[in-house]
């Protein structure tokens, strides 16, 4: 196999790995944002402090308190809402 062909194969494999990695992250993020419990876990909450139908306060392992909010039936970190 000549050098040019090897380079094309390596580049193709890298591109495929980047695409697979992107699809994997999109799947993880969609699942995380889909429910309070999933997002609570995704953000690393260690203790639930307060919960309503559209928000929740939790403490992460570092001791910091974060607020999770529901926006368009998806869960986000307060202040980190999508801008669409």
mmCIF file of the N, C-alpha and C atoms, coordinates in Angstrom:
data_MODEL
# 
_entry.id   MODEL 
# 
loop_
_atom_site.group_PDB 
_atom_site.id 
_atom_site.type_symbol 
_atom_site.label_atom_id 
_atom_site.label_alt_id 
_atom_site.label_comp_id 
_atom_site.label_asym_id 
_atom_site.label_entity_id 
_atom_site.label_seq_id 
_atom_site.pdbx_PDB_ins_code 
_atom_site.Cartn_x 
_atom_site.Cartn_y 
_atom_site.Cartn_z 
_atom_site.occupancy 
_atom_site.B_iso_or_equiv 
_atom_site.pdbx_formal_charge 
_atom_site.auth_seq_id 
_atom_site.auth_comp_id 
_atom_site.auth_asym_id 
_atom_site.auth_atom_id 
_atom_site.pdbx_PDB_model_num 
ATOM 1   N N  . UNK A 1 1  ? 0.849   -1.168 0.000  1.00 0.00 ? 1  UNK A N  1 
ATOM 2   C CA . UNK A 1 1  ? 0.000   0.000  0.000  1.00 0.00 ? 1  UNK A CA 1 
ATOM 3   C C  . UNK A 1 1  ? 0.902   1.242  0.000  1.00 0.00 ? 1  UNK A C  1 
ATOM 4   N N  . UNK A 1 2  ? 0.640   2.138  -0.928 1.00 0.00 ? 2  UNK A N  1 
ATOM 5   C CA . UNK A 1 2  ? 1.477   3.333  -0.993 1.00 0.00 ? 2  UNK A CA 1 
ATOM 6   C C  . UNK A 1 2  ? 1.104   4.326  0.103  1.00 0.00 ? 2  UNK A C  1 
ATOM 7   N N  . UNK A 1 3  ? 1.988   5.267  0.303  1.00 0.00 ? 3  UNK A N  1 
ATOM 8   C CA . UNK A 1 3  ? 1.856   6.227  1.399  1.00 0.00 ? 3  UNK A CA 1 
ATOM 9   C C  . UNK A 1 3  ? 0.580   7.062  1.284  1.00 0.00 ? 3  UNK A C  1 
ATOM 10  N N  . UNK A 1 4  ? 0.221   7.464  0.082  1.00 0.00 ? 4  UNK A N  1 
ATOM 11  C CA . UNK A 1 4  ? -0.961  8.288  -0.145 1.00 0.00 ? 4  UNK A CA 1 
ATOM 12  C C  . UNK A 1 4  ? -2.242  7.524  0.222  1.00 0.00 ? 4  UNK A C  1 
ATOM 13  N N  . UNK A 1 5  ? -2.282  6.250  -0.117 1.00 0.00 ? 5  UNK A N  1 
ATOM 14  C CA . UNK A 1 5  ? -3.452  5.432  0.195  1.00 0.00 ? 5  UNK A CA 1 
ATOM 15  C C  . UNK A 1 5  ? -3.568  5.210  1.706  1.00 0.00 ? 5  UNK A C  1 
ATOM 16  N N  . UNK A 1 6  ? -2.453  5.003  2.390  1.00 0.00 ? 6  UNK A N  1 
ATOM 17  C CA . UNK A 1 6  ? -2.464  4.834  3.842  1.00 0.00 ? 6  UNK A CA 1 
ATOM 18  C C  . UNK A 1 6  ? -2.984  6.096  4.519  1.00 0.00 ? 6  UNK A C  1 
ATOM 19  N N  . UNK A 1 7  ? -2.558  7.241  4.026  1.00 0.00 ? 7  UNK A N  1 
ATOM 20  C CA . UNK A 1 7  ? -3.002  8.515  4.572  1.00 0.00 ? 7  UNK A CA 1 
ATOM 21  C C  . UNK A 1 7  ? -4.515  8.685  4.407  1.00 0.00 ? 7  UNK A C  1 
ATOM 22  N N  . UNK A 1 8  ? -5.043  8.291  3.266  1.00 0.00 ? 8  UNK A N  1 
ATOM 23  C CA . UNK A 1 8  ? -6.483  8.370  3.030  1.00 0.00 ? 8  UNK A CA 1 
ATOM 24  C C  . UNK A 1 8  ? -7.248  7.445  3.962  1.00 0.00 ? 8  UNK A C  1 
ATOM 25  N N  . UNK A 1 9  ? -6.728  6.253  4.202  1.00 0.00 ? 9  UNK A N  1 
ATOM 26  C CA . UNK A 1 9  ? -7.379  5.298  5.095  1.00 0.00 ? 9  UNK A CA 1 
ATOM 27  C C  . UNK A 1 9  ? -7.389  5.841  6.528  1.00 0.00 ? 9  UNK A C  1 
ATOM 28  N N  . UNK A 1 10 ? -6.256  6.363  6.979  1.00 0.00 ? 10 UNK A N  1 
ATOM 29  C CA . UNK A 1 10 ? -6.167  6.920  8.330  1.00 0.00 ? 10 UNK A CA 1 
ATOM 30  C C  . UNK A 1 10 ? -7.118  8.115  8.470  1.00 0.00 ? 10 UNK A C  1 
ATOM 31  N N  . UNK A 1 11 ? -7.152  8.987  7.486  1.00 0.00 ? 11 UNK A N  1 
ATOM 32  C CA . UNK A 1 11 ? -8.038  10.149 7.523  1.00 0.00 ? 11 UNK A CA 1 
ATOM 33  C C  . UNK A 1 11 ? -9.505  9.706  7.548  1.00 0.00 ? 11 UNK A C  1 
ATOM 34  N N  . UNK A 1 12 ? -9.839  8.701  6.758  1.00 0.00 ? 12 UNK A N  1 
ATOM 35  C CA . UNK A 1 12 ? -11.211 8.183  6.729  1.00 0.00 ? 12 UNK A CA 1 
ATOM 36  C C  . UNK A 1 12 ? -11.612 7.604  8.078  1.00 0.00 ? 12 UNK A C  1 
ATOM 37  N N  . UNK A 1 13 ? -10.718 6.850  8.693  1.00 0.00 ? 13 UNK A N  1 
ATOM 38  C CA . UNK A 1 13 ? -10.993 6.254  10.007 1.00 0.00 ? 13 UNK A CA 1 
ATOM 39  C C  . UNK A 1 13 ? -11.188 7.363  11.048 1.00 0.00 ? 13 UNK A C  1 
ATOM 40  N N  . UNK A 1 14 ? -10.350 8.375  11.019 1.00 0.00 ? 14 UNK A N  1 
ATOM 41  C CA . UNK A 1 14 ? -10.481 9.488  11.958 1.00 0.00 ? 14 UNK A CA 1 
ATOM 42  C C  . UNK A 1 14 ? -11.800 10.231 11.769 1.00 0.00 ? 14 UNK A C  1 
ATOM 43  N N  . UNK A 1 15 ? -12.192 10.460 10.533 1.00 0.00 ? 15 UNK A N  1 
ATOM 44  C CA . UNK A 1 15 ? -13.459 11.132 10.253 1.00 0.00 ? 15 UNK A CA 1 
ATOM 45  C C  . UNK A 1 15 ? -14.625 10.303 10.767 1.00 0.00 ? 15 UNK A C  1 
ATOM 46  N N  . UNK A 1 16 ? -14.584 9.007  10.549 1.00 0.00 ? 16 UNK A N  1 
ATOM 47  C CA . UNK A 1 16 ? -15.645 8.115  11.036 1.00 0.00 ? 16 UNK A CA 1 
ATOM 48  C C  . UNK A 1 16 ? -15.702 8.138  12.555 1.00 0.00 ? 16 UNK A C  1 
ATOM 49  N N  . UNK A 1 17 ? -14.555 8.132  13.220 1.00 0.00 ? 17 UNK A N  1 
ATOM 50  C CA . UNK A 1 17 ? -14.529 8.177  14.684 1.00 0.00 ? 17 UNK A CA 1 
ATOM 51  C C  . UNK A 1 17 ? -15.091 9.488  15.216 1.00 0.00 ? 17 UNK A C  1 
ATOM 52  N N  . UNK A 1 18 ? -14.798 10.589 14.560 1.00 0.00 ? 18 UNK A N  1 
ATOM 53  C CA . UNK A 1 18 ? -15.338 11.891 14.977 1.00 0.00 ? 18 UNK A CA 1 
ATOM 54  C C  . UNK A 1 18 ? -16.858 11.902 14.813 1.00 0.00 ? 18 UNK A C  1 
ATOM 55  N N  . UNK A 1 19 ? -17.356 11.366 13.719 1.00 0.00 ? 19 UNK A N  1 
ATOM 56  C CA . UNK A 1 19 ? -18.803 11.311 13.482 1.00 0.00 ? 19 UNK A CA 1 
ATOM 57  C C  . UNK A 1 19 ? -19.485 10.435 14.534 1.00 0.00 ? 19 UNK A C  1 
ATOM 58  N N  . UNK A 1 20 ? -18.914 9.263  14.815 1.00 0.00 ? 20 UNK A N  1 
ATOM 59  C CA . UNK A 1 20 ? -19.485 8.362  15.826 1.00 0.00 ? 20 UNK A CA 1 
ATOM 60  C C  . UNK A 1 20 ? -19.476 9.030  17.189 1.00 0.00 ? 20 UNK A C  1 
ATOM 61  N N  . UNK A 1 21 ? -18.381 9.704  17.529 1.00 0.00 ? 21 UNK A N  1 
ATOM 62  C CA . UNK A 1 21 ? -18.283 10.399 18.809 1.00 0.00 ? 21 UNK A CA 1 
ATOM 63  C C  . UNK A 1 21 ? -19.344 11.502 18.910 1.00 0.00 ? 21 UNK A C  1 
ATOM 64  N N  . UNK A 1 22 ? -19.550 12.244 17.852 1.00 0.00 ? 22 UNK A N  1 
ATOM 65  C CA . UNK A 1 22 ? -20.569 13.294 17.827 1.00 0.00 ? 22 UNK A CA 1 
ATOM 66  C C  . UNK A 1 22 ? -21.966 12.734 18.018 1.00 0.00 ? 22 UNK A C  1 
ATOM 67  N N  . UNK A 1 23 ? -22.272 11.658 17.331 1.00 0.00 ? 23 UNK A N  1 
ATOM 68  C CA . UNK A 1 23 ? -23.583 11.017 17.467 1.00 0.00 ? 23 UNK A CA 1 
ATOM 69  C C  . UNK A 1 23 ? -23.771 10.503 18.891 1.00 0.00 ? 23 UNK A C  1 
ATOM 70  N N  . UNK A 1 24 ? -22.723 9.929  19.467 1.00 0.00 ? 24 UNK A N  1 
ATOM 71  C CA . UNK A 1 24 ? -22.787 9.408  20.836 1.00 0.00 ? 24 UNK A CA 1 
ATOM 72  C C  . UNK A 1 24 ? -23.090 10.538 21.817 1.00 0.00 ? 24 UNK A C  1 
ATOM 73  N N  . UNK A 1 25 ? -22.392 11.685 21.692 1.00 0.00 ? 25 UNK A N  1 
ATOM 74  C CA . UNK A 1 25 ? -22.616 12.818 22.592 1.00 0.00 ? 25 UNK A CA 1 
ATOM 75  C C  . UNK A 1 25 ? -24.006 13.411 22.425 1.00 0.00 ? 25 UNK A C  1 
ATOM 76  N N  . UNK A 1 26 ? -24.494 13.504 21.198 1.00 0.00 ? 26 UNK A N  1 
ATOM 77  C CA . UNK A 1 26 ? -25.843 14.014 20.963 1.00 0.00 ? 26 UNK A CA 1 
ATOM 78  C C  . UNK A 1 26 ? -26.865 13.114 21.650 1.00 0.00 ? 26 UNK A C  1 
ATOM 79  N N  . UNK A 1 27 ? -26.678 11.805 21.552 1.00 0.00 ? 27 UNK A N  1 
ATOM 80  C CA . UNK A 1 27 ? -27.575 10.849 22.206 1.00 0.00 ? 27 UNK A CA 1 
ATOM 81  C C  . UNK A 1 27 ? -27.534 11.008 23.718 1.00 0.00 ? 27 UNK A C  1 
ATOM 82  N N  . UNK A 1 28 ? -26.340 11.128 24.290 1.00 0.00 ? 28 UNK A N  1 
ATOM 83  C CA . UNK A 1 28 ? -26.193 11.301 25.738 1.00 0.00 ? 28 UNK A CA 1 
ATOM 84  C C  . UNK A 1 28 ? -26.884 12.589 26.195 1.00 0.00 ? 28 UNK A C  1 
ATOM 85  N N  . UNK A 1 29 ? -26.667 13.686 25.489 1.00 0.00 ? 29 UNK A N  1 
ATOM 86  C CA . UNK A 1 29 ? -27.249 14.970 25.869 1.00 0.00 ? 29 UNK A CA 1 
ATOM 87  C C  . UNK A 1 29 ? -28.768 14.978 25.733 1.00 0.00 ? 29 UNK A C  1 
ATOM 88  N N  . UNK A 1 30 ? -29.281 14.367 24.687 1.00 0.00 ? 30 UNK A N  1 
ATOM 89  C CA . UNK A 1 30 ? -30.743 14.300 24.537 1.00 0.00 ? 30 UNK A CA 1 
ATOM 90  C C  . UNK A 1 30 ? -31.373 13.529 25.683 1.00 0.00 ? 30 UNK A C  1 
ATOM 91  N N  . UNK A 1 31 ? -30.745 12.423 26.059 1.00 0.00 ? 31 UNK A N  1 
ATOM 92  C CA . UNK A 1 31 ? -31.269 11.640 27.173 1.00 0.00 ? 31 UNK A CA 1 
ATOM 93  C C  . UNK A 1 31 ? -31.160 12.436 28.471 1.00 0.00 ? 31 UNK A C  1 
ATOM 94  N N  . UNK A 1 32 ? -30.056 13.122 28.684 1.00 0.00 ? 32 UNK A N  1 
ATOM 95  C CA . UNK A 1 32 ? -29.850 13.893 29.915 1.00 0.00 ? 32 UNK A CA 1 
ATOM 96  C C  . UNK A 1 32 ? -30.909 14.982 30.067 1.00 0.00 ? 32 UNK A C  1 
ATOM 97  N N  . UNK A 1 33 ? -31.217 15.680 29.011 1.00 0.00 ? 33 UNK A N  1 
ATOM 98  C CA . UNK A 1 33 ? -32.160 16.793 29.074 1.00 0.00 ? 33 UNK A CA 1 
ATOM 99  C C  . UNK A 1 33 ? -33.619 16.330 29.108 1.00 0.00 ? 33 UNK A C  1 
ATOM 100 N N  . UNK A 1 34 ? -33.879 15.054 28.905 1.00 0.00 ? 34 UNK A N  1 
ATOM 101 C CA . UNK A 1 34 ? -35.251 14.577 28.752 1.00 0.00 ? 34 UNK A CA 1 
ATOM 102 C C  . UNK A 1 34 ? -36.052 14.488 30.048 1.00 0.00 ? 34 UNK A C  1 
ATOM 103 N N  . UNK A 1 35 ? -35.403 14.332 31.195 1.00 0.00 ? 35 UNK A N  1 
ATOM 104 C CA . UNK A 1 35 ? -36.145 14.244 32.455 1.00 0.00 ? 35 UNK A CA 1 
ATOM 105 C C  . UNK A 1 35 ? -35.320 14.862 33.583 1.00 0.00 ? 35 UNK A C  1 
ATOM 106 N N  . UNK A 1 36 ? -36.016 15.239 34.652 1.00 0.00 ? 36 UNK A N  1 
ATOM 107 C CA . UNK A 1 36 ? -35.324 15.815 35.802 1.00 0.00 ? 36 UNK A CA 1 
ATOM 108 C C  . UNK A 1 36 ? -34.315 14.825 36.369 1.00 0.00 ? 36 UNK A C  1 
ATOM 109 N N  . UNK A 1 37 ? -34.726 13.578 36.521 1.00 0.00 ? 37 UNK A N  1 
ATOM 110 C CA . UNK A 1 37 ? -33.860 12.563 37.108 1.00 0.00 ? 37 UNK A CA 1 
ATOM 111 C C  . UNK A 1 37 ? -32.590 12.358 36.281 1.00 0.00 ? 37 UNK A C  1 
ATOM 112 N N  . UNK A 1 38 ? -32.745 12.321 34.967 1.00 0.00 ? 38 UNK A N  1 
ATOM 113 C CA . UNK A 1 38 ? -31.582 12.149 34.093 1.00 0.00 ? 38 UNK A CA 1 
ATOM 114 C C  . UNK A 1 38 ? -30.640 13.351 34.184 1.00 0.00 ? 38 UNK A C  1 
ATOM 115 N N  . UNK A 1 39 ? -31.216 14.564 34.177 1.00 0.00 ? 39 UNK A N  1 
ATOM 116 C CA . UNK A 1 39 ? -30.373 15.763 34.219 1.00 0.00 ? 39 UNK A CA 1 
ATOM 117 C C  . UNK A 1 39 ? -29.722 15.928 35.585 1.00 0.00 ? 39 UNK A C  1 
ATOM 118 N N  . UNK A 1 40 ? -30.459 15.579 36.638 1.00 0.00 ? 40 UNK A N  1 
ATOM 119 C CA . UNK A 1 40 ? -29.935 15.589 38.005 1.00 0.00 ? 40 UNK A CA 1 
ATOM 120 C C  . UNK A 1 40 ? -28.682 14.719 38.078 1.00 0.00 ? 40 UNK A C  1 
ATOM 121 N N  . UNK A 1 41 ? -28.772 13.540 37.515 1.00 0.00 ? 41 UNK A N  1 
ATOM 122 C CA . UNK A 1 41 ? -27.634 12.623 37.499 1.00 0.00 ? 41 UNK A CA 1 
ATOM 123 C C  . UNK A 1 41 ? -26.513 13.134 36.598 1.00 0.00 ? 41 UNK A C  1 
ATOM 124 N N  . UNK A 1 42 ? -26.879 13.631 35.423 1.00 0.00 ? 42 UNK A N  1 
ATOM 125 C CA . UNK A 1 42 ? -25.903 14.134 34.457 1.00 0.00 ? 42 UNK A CA 1 
ATOM 126 C C  . UNK A 1 42 ? -25.065 15.267 35.047 1.00 0.00 ? 42 UNK A C  1 
ATOM 127 N N  . UNK A 1 43 ? -25.693 16.143 35.829 1.00 0.00 ? 43 UNK A N  1 
ATOM 128 C CA . UNK A 1 43 ? -24.987 17.269 36.443 1.00 0.00 ? 43 UNK A CA 1 
ATOM 129 C C  . UNK A 1 43 ? -24.226 16.876 37.697 1.00 0.00 ? 43 UNK A C  1 
ATOM 130 N N  . UNK A 1 44 ? -24.358 15.645 38.149 1.00 0.00 ? 44 UNK A N  1 
ATOM 131 C CA . UNK A 1 44 ? -23.595 15.163 39.296 1.00 0.00 ? 44 UNK A CA 1 
ATOM 132 C C  . UNK A 1 44 ? -24.151 15.591 40.636 1.00 0.00 ? 44 UNK A C  1 
ATOM 133 N N  . UNK A 1 45 ? -25.457 15.777 40.694 1.00 0.00 ? 45 UNK A N  1 
ATOM 134 C CA . UNK A 1 45 ? -26.080 16.168 41.959 1.00 0.00 ? 45 UNK A CA 1 
ATOM 135 C C  . UNK A 1 45 ? -25.930 15.052 42.990 1.00 0.00 ? 45 UNK A C  1 
ATOM 136 N N  . UNK A 1 46 ? -25.554 15.446 44.197 1.00 0.00 ? 46 UNK A N  1 
ATOM 137 C CA . UNK A 1 46 ? -25.384 14.492 45.280 1.00 0.00 ? 46 UNK A CA 1 
ATOM 138 C C  . UNK A 1 46 ? -26.540 14.539 46.271 1.00 0.00 ? 46 UNK A C  1 
ATOM 139 N N  . UNK A 1 47 ? -27.227 15.691 46.328 1.00 0.00 ? 47 UNK A N  1 
ATOM 140 C CA . UNK A 1 47 ? -28.306 15.852 47.298 1.00 0.00 ? 47 UNK A CA 1 
ATOM 141 C C  . UNK A 1 47 ? -29.378 16.775 46.724 1.00 0.00 ? 47 UNK A C  1 
ATOM 142 N N  . UNK A 1 48 ? -30.621 16.312 46.745 1.00 0.00 ? 48 UNK A N  1 
ATOM 143 C CA . UNK A 1 48 ? -31.745 17.137 46.308 1.00 0.00 ? 48 UNK A CA 1 
ATOM 144 C C  . UNK A 1 48 ? -32.177 18.024 47.463 1.00 0.00 ? 48 UNK A C  1 
ATOM 145 N N  . UNK A 1 49 ? -32.228 19.321 47.232 1.00 0.00 ? 49 UNK A N  1 
ATOM 146 C CA . UNK A 1 49 ? -32.612 20.271 48.275 1.00 0.00 ? 49 UNK A CA 1 
ATOM 147 C C  . UNK A 1 49 ? -34.066 20.712 48.156 1.00 0.00 ? 49 UNK A C  1 
ATOM 148 N N  . UNK A 1 50 ? -34.538 20.865 46.912 1.00 0.00 ? 50 UNK A N  1 
ATOM 149 C CA . UNK A 1 50 ? -35.896 21.331 46.675 1.00 0.00 ? 50 UNK A CA 1 
ATOM 150 C C  . UNK A 1 50 ? -36.293 20.947 45.260 1.00 0.00 ? 50 UNK A C  1 
ATOM 151 N N  . UNK A 1 51 ? -37.577 20.638 45.060 1.00 0.00 ? 51 UNK A N  1 
ATOM 152 C CA . UNK A 1 51 ? -38.038 20.254 43.723 1.00 0.00 ? 51 UNK A CA 1 
ATOM 153 C C  . UNK A 1 51 ? -39.471 20.710 43.518 1.00 0.00 ? 51 UNK A C  1 
ATOM 154 N N  . UNK A 1 52 ? -39.738 21.327 42.360 1.00 0.00 ? 52 UNK A N  1 
ATOM 155 C CA . UNK A 1 52 ? -41.092 21.652 41.921 1.00 0.00 ? 52 UNK A CA 1 
ATOM 156 C C  . UNK A 1 52 ? -41.277 21.009 40.554 1.00 0.00 ? 52 UNK A C  1 
ATOM 157 N N  . UNK A 1 53 ? -42.423 21.260 39.919 1.00 0.00 ? 53 UNK A N  1 
ATOM 158 C CA . UNK A 1 53 ? -42.669 20.680 38.593 1.00 0.00 ? 53 UNK A CA 1 
ATOM 159 C C  . UNK A 1 53 ? -41.740 21.239 37.519 1.00 0.00 ? 53 UNK A C  1 
ATOM 160 N N  . UNK A 1 54 ? -41.253 22.461 37.707 1.00 0.00 ? 54 UNK A N  1 
ATOM 161 C CA . UNK A 1 54 ? -40.434 23.074 36.656 1.00 0.00 ? 54 UNK A CA 1 
ATOM 162 C C  . UNK A 1 54 ? -39.054 23.555 37.122 1.00 0.00 ? 54 UNK A C  1 
ATOM 163 N N  . UNK A 1 55 ? -38.640 23.171 38.336 1.00 0.00 ? 55 UNK A N  1 
ATOM 164 C CA . UNK A 1 55 ? -37.292 23.522 38.781 1.00 0.00 ? 55 UNK A CA 1 
ATOM 165 C C  . UNK A 1 55 ? -36.875 22.621 39.934 1.00 0.00 ? 55 UNK A C  1 
ATOM 166 N N  . UNK A 1 56 ? -35.601 22.650 40.215 1.00 0.00 ? 56 UNK A N  1 
ATOM 167 C CA . UNK A 1 56 ? -35.080 21.889 41.339 1.00 0.00 ? 56 UNK A CA 1 
ATOM 168 C C  . UNK A 1 56 ? -33.740 22.449 41.775 1.00 0.00 ? 56 UNK A C  1 
ATOM 169 N N  . UNK A 1 57 ? -33.464 22.370 43.060 1.00 0.00 ? 57 UNK A N  1 
ATOM 170 C CA . UNK A 1 57 ? -32.173 22.782 43.614 1.00 0.00 ? 57 UNK A CA 1 
ATOM 171 C C  . UNK A 1 57 ? -31.461 21.535 44.098 1.00 0.00 ? 57 UNK A C  1 
ATOM 172 N N  . UNK A 1 58 ? -30.188 21.450 43.790 1.00 0.00 ? 58 UNK A N  1 
ATOM 173 C CA . UNK A 1 58 ? -29.424 20.309 44.285 1.00 0.00 ? 58 UNK A CA 1 
ATOM 174 C C  . UNK A 1 58 ? -28.014 20.755 44.646 1.00 0.00 ? 58 UNK A C  1 
ATOM 175 N N  . UNK A 1 59 ? -27.376 19.948 45.435 1.00 0.00 ? 59 UNK A N  1 
ATOM 176 C CA . UNK A 1 59 ? -25.997 20.204 45.831 1.00 0.00 ? 59 UNK A CA 1 
ATOM 177 C C  . UNK A 1 59 ? -25.124 19.166 45.133 1.00 0.00 ? 59 UNK A C  1 
ATOM 178 N N  . UNK A 1 60 ? -24.071 19.646 44.472 1.00 0.00 ? 60 UNK A N  1 
ATOM 179 C CA . UNK A 1 60 ? -23.131 18.732 43.832 1.00 0.00 ? 60 UNK A CA 1 
ATOM 180 C C  . UNK A 1 60 ? -22.048 18.348 44.838 1.00 0.00 ? 60 UNK A C  1 
ATOM 181 N N  . UNK A 1 61 ? -21.215 17.399 44.483 1.00 0.00 ? 61 UNK A N  1 
ATOM 182 C CA . UNK A 1 61 ? -20.238 16.850 45.436 1.00 0.00 ? 61 UNK A CA 1 
ATOM 183 C C  . UNK A 1 61 ? -19.246 17.883 45.962 1.00 0.00 ? 61 UNK A C  1 
ATOM 184 N N  . UNK A 1 62 ? -19.016 18.957 45.231 1.00 0.00 ? 62 UNK A N  1 
ATOM 185 C CA . UNK A 1 62 ? -18.096 20.000 45.695 1.00 0.00 ? 62 UNK A CA 1 
ATOM 186 C C  . UNK A 1 62 ? -18.728 20.892 46.766 1.00 0.00 ? 62 UNK A C  1 
ATOM 187 N N  . UNK A 1 63 ? -20.049 20.733 46.971 1.00 0.00 ? 63 UNK A N  1 
ATOM 188 C CA . UNK A 1 63 ? -20.755 21.555 47.939 1.00 0.00 ? 63 UNK A CA 1 
ATOM 189 C C  . UNK A 1 63 ? -21.511 22.710 47.307 1.00 0.00 ? 63 UNK A C  1 
ATOM 190 N N  . UNK A 1 64 ? -21.262 22.975 46.049 1.00 0.00 ? 64 UNK A N  1 
ATOM 191 C CA . UNK A 1 64 ? -21.939 24.062 45.345 1.00 0.00 ? 64 UNK A CA 1 
ATOM 192 C C  . UNK A 1 64 ? -23.403 23.687 45.098 1.00 0.00 ? 64 UNK A C  1 
ATOM 193 N N  . UNK A 1 65 ? -24.296 24.672 45.221 1.00 0.00 ? 65 UNK A N  1 
ATOM 194 C CA . UNK A 1 65 ? -25.712 24.467 44.952 1.00 0.00 ? 65 UNK A CA 1 
ATOM 195 C C  . UNK A 1 65 ? -26.013 24.955 43.534 1.00 0.00 ? 65 UNK A C  1 
ATOM 196 N N  . UNK A 1 66 ? -26.720 24.120 42.763 1.00 0.00 ? 66 UNK A N  1 
ATOM 197 C CA . UNK A 1 66 ? -27.099 24.500 41.404 1.00 0.00 ? 66 UNK A CA 1 
ATOM 198 C C  . UNK A 1 66 ? -28.604 24.373 41.249 1.00 0.00 ? 66 UNK A C  1 
ATOM 199 N N  . UNK A 1 67 ? -29.149 25.159 40.325 1.00 0.00 ? 67 UNK A N  1 
ATOM 200 C CA . UNK A 1 67 ? -30.584 25.131 40.060 1.00 0.00 ? 67 UNK A CA 1 
ATOM 201 C C  . UNK A 1 67 ? -30.813 24.551 38.671 1.00 0.00 ? 67 UNK A C  1 
ATOM 202 N N  . UNK A 1 68 ? -31.699 23.573 38.599 1.00 0.00 ? 68 UNK A N  1 
ATOM 203 C CA . UNK A 1 68 ? -32.092 22.961 37.337 1.00 0.00 ? 68 UNK A CA 1 
ATOM 204 C C  . UNK A 1 68 ? -33.483 23.480 36.992 1.00 0.00 ? 68 UNK A C  1 
ATOM 205 N N  . UNK A 1 69 ? -33.695 23.872 35.747 1.00 0.00 ? 69 UNK A N  1 
ATOM 206 C CA . UNK A 1 69 ? -34.981 24.431 35.338 1.00 0.00 ? 69 UNK A CA 1 
ATOM 207 C C  . UNK A 1 69 ? -35.506 23.726 34.094 1.00 0.00 ? 69 UNK A C  1 
ATOM 208 N N  . UNK A 1 70 ? -36.824 23.672 33.993 1.00 0.00 ? 70 UNK A N  1 
ATOM 209 C CA . UNK A 1 70 ? -37.484 23.068 32.839 1.00 0.00 ? 70 UNK A CA 1 
ATOM 210 C C  . UNK A 1 70 ? -37.828 24.175 31.850 1.00 0.00 ? 70 UNK A C  1 
ATOM 211 N N  . UNK A 1 71 ? -37.470 23.974 30.594 1.00 0.00 ? 71 UNK A N  1 
ATOM 212 C CA . UNK A 1 71 ? -37.726 24.945 29.542 1.00 0.00 ? 71 UNK A CA 1 
ATOM 213 C C  . UNK A 1 71 ? -38.098 24.168 28.277 1.00 0.00 ? 71 UNK A C  1 
ATOM 214 N N  . UNK A 1 72 ? -39.295 24.395 27.766 1.00 0.00 ? 72 UNK A N  1 
ATOM 215 C CA . UNK A 1 72 ? -39.783 23.668 26.586 1.00 0.00 ? 72 UNK A CA 1 
ATOM 216 C C  . UNK A 1 72 ? -39.703 22.151 26.769 1.00 0.00 ? 72 UNK A C  1 
ATOM 217 N N  . UNK A 1 73 ? -40.131 21.675 27.924 1.00 0.00 ? 73 UNK A N  1 
ATOM 218 C CA . UNK A 1 73 ? -40.160 20.242 28.260 1.00 0.00 ? 73 UNK A CA 1 
ATOM 219 C C  . UNK A 1 73 ? -38.787 19.578 28.285 1.00 0.00 ? 73 UNK A C  1 
ATOM 220 N N  . UNK A 1 74 ? -37.750 20.357 28.480 1.00 0.00 ? 74 UNK A N  1 
ATOM 221 C CA . UNK A 1 74 ? -36.396 19.816 28.611 1.00 0.00 ? 74 UNK A CA 1 
ATOM 222 C C  . UNK A 1 74 ? -35.747 20.482 29.817 1.00 0.00 ? 74 UNK A C  1 
ATOM 223 N N  . UNK A 1 75 ? -34.798 19.796 30.442 1.00 0.00 ? 75 UNK A N  1 
ATOM 224 C CA . UNK A 1 75 ? -34.158 20.295 31.658 1.00 0.00 ? 75 UNK A CA 1 
ATOM 225 C C  . UNK A 1 75 ? -32.792 20.887 31.352 1.00 0.00 ? 75 UNK A C  1 
ATOM 226 N N  . UNK A 1 76 ? -32.492 22.019 32.020 1.00 0.00 ? 76 UNK A N  1 
ATOM 227 C CA . UNK A 1 76 ? -31.243 22.745 31.820 1.00 0.00 ? 76 UNK A CA 1 
ATOM 228 C C  . UNK A 1 76 ? -30.729 23.287 33.146 1.00 0.00 ? 76 UNK A C  1 
ATOM 229 N N  . UNK A 1 77 ? -29.494 23.671 33.142 1.00 0.00 ? 77 UNK A N  1 
ATOM 230 C CA . UNK A 1 77 ? -28.905 24.400 34.256 1.00 0.00 ? 77 UNK A CA 1 
ATOM 231 C C  . UNK A 1 77 ? -29.409 25.834 34.162 1.00 0.00 ? 77 UNK A C  1 
ATOM 232 N N  . UNK A 1 78 ? -29.885 26.385 35.276 1.00 0.00 ? 78 UNK A N  1 
ATOM 233 C CA . UNK A 1 78 ? -30.393 27.756 35.272 1.00 0.00 ? 78 UNK A CA 1 
ATOM 234 C C  . UNK A 1 78 ? -29.308 28.700 34.746 1.00 0.00 ? 78 UNK A C  1 
ATOM 235 N N  . UNK A 1 79 ? -29.686 29.549 33.811 1.00 0.00 ? 79 UNK A N  1 
ATOM 236 C CA . UNK A 1 79 ? -28.739 30.471 33.201 1.00 0.00 ? 79 UNK A CA 1 
ATOM 237 C C  . UNK A 1 79 ? -28.064 29.903 31.972 1.00 0.00 ? 79 UNK A C  1 
ATOM 238 N N  . UNK A 1 80 ? -28.347 28.652 31.650 1.00 0.00 ? 80 UNK A N  1 
ATOM 239 C CA . UNK A 1 80 ? -27.725 27.983 30.503 1.00 0.00 ? 80 UNK A CA 1 
ATOM 240 C C  . UNK A 1 80 ? -28.781 27.495 29.523 1.00 0.00 ? 80 UNK A C  1 
ATOM 241 N N  . UNK A 1 81 ? -29.832 28.298 29.347 1.00 0.00 ? 81 UNK A N  1 
ATOM 242 C CA . UNK A 1 81 ? -30.926 27.910 28.464 1.00 0.00 ? 81 UNK A CA 1 
ATOM 243 C C  . UNK A 1 81 ? -30.540 28.120 27.004 1.00 0.00 ? 81 UNK A C  1 
ATOM 244 N N  . UNK A 1 82 ? -31.115 27.340 26.116 1.00 0.00 ? 82 UNK A N  1 
ATOM 245 C CA . UNK A 1 82 ? -30.832 27.547 24.686 1.00 0.00 ? 82 UNK A CA 1 
ATOM 246 C C  . UNK A 1 82 ? -31.357 28.902 24.225 1.00 0.00 ? 82 UNK A C  1 
ATOM 247 N N  . UNK A 1 83 ? -30.766 29.442 23.178 1.00 0.00 ? 83 UNK A N  1 
ATOM 248 C CA . UNK A 1 83 ? -31.141 30.776 22.698 1.00 0.00 ? 83 UNK A CA 1 
ATOM 249 C C  . UNK A 1 83 ? -31.871 30.741 21.366 1.00 0.00 ? 83 UNK A C  1 
ATOM 250 N N  . UNK A 1 84 ? -32.519 29.660 21.059 1.00 0.00 ? 84 UNK A N  1 
ATOM 251 C CA . UNK A 1 84 ? -33.247 29.586 19.786 1.00 0.00 ? 84 UNK A CA 1 
ATOM 252 C C  . UNK A 1 84 ? -34.608 30.169 19.882 1.00 0.00 ? 84 UNK A C  1 
# 
